Amino acid sequence: MDGTTNAGASGADRYPPAANTLGPRASLVMSLALGLLLGALSLLVMLPAAQHLRSLQDGERAQATLHTAGSCMAGHCQVKYEADGRTVIADLPVGSGGGKQSVGASLVVRYEADDPQVAAREEDVGGGGAAVLAALAGAAALFFLAVAAVAGIFLARRPRSEA
C-alpha cells in the first residue's frame, strides 16, 4: 500500500484522458452553441409560427384538398380550395400537421378573408405542432445552457496548472 485511498482501484485520476475525448472547454463551447441554436429555433422560428397559426382561428372556413404533400411541419405542403368564387392554391405555414396524408386528401382550412393565400389546417389553428416544438426546443436550450454553466463553473474552479 502506498497510503492512497482506493489503492489498486482503477479510476479517472490514475489515467490521463484518451486523446479522442473532448475537454471541458470543448464541452462548454458545444453546449453553449447548442443551447443558443435551440433557443433561437424556439424563439425566432417556432414561437412566431405558433402565433401565426393561432391568428387564423377566426378566419374563413373552407373545404380543401391537399395539393402538394411533403414535410408540412417545415412548410412544404400546399392546399387547394375555393375562396370568393376562385380556386386558390396556398402554402401551409411552418408548424402545420398532416404530412402523412396523401395528395388529394380532404381537409378543412381556415384562411384570411382579405388574403386567401394565407391559410392553415383547421386542426392546427390552436398552435399545432409549432407550439409543441417551441416548448421542446426551449426546454432543450435550457438544458444545454445549464450544462454550459456547469462546465464554466468547473473550468473556473480548476487549478491553473491543469488548464
Secondary structure, 3 states (H helix, E strand, C coil): CCCCCCCCCCCCCCCCCCCCCCCHHHHHHHHHHHHHHHHHHHHHHHHHHHHHHHHCCCCEEEEEEEEECCCHHHCCCEEEEEECCEEEEEECCCCCCCCCCCCCCEEEEEEECCEEEEEEEHHHCCCHHHHHHHHHHHHHHHHHHHHHHHHHHHHHHCCCCCC
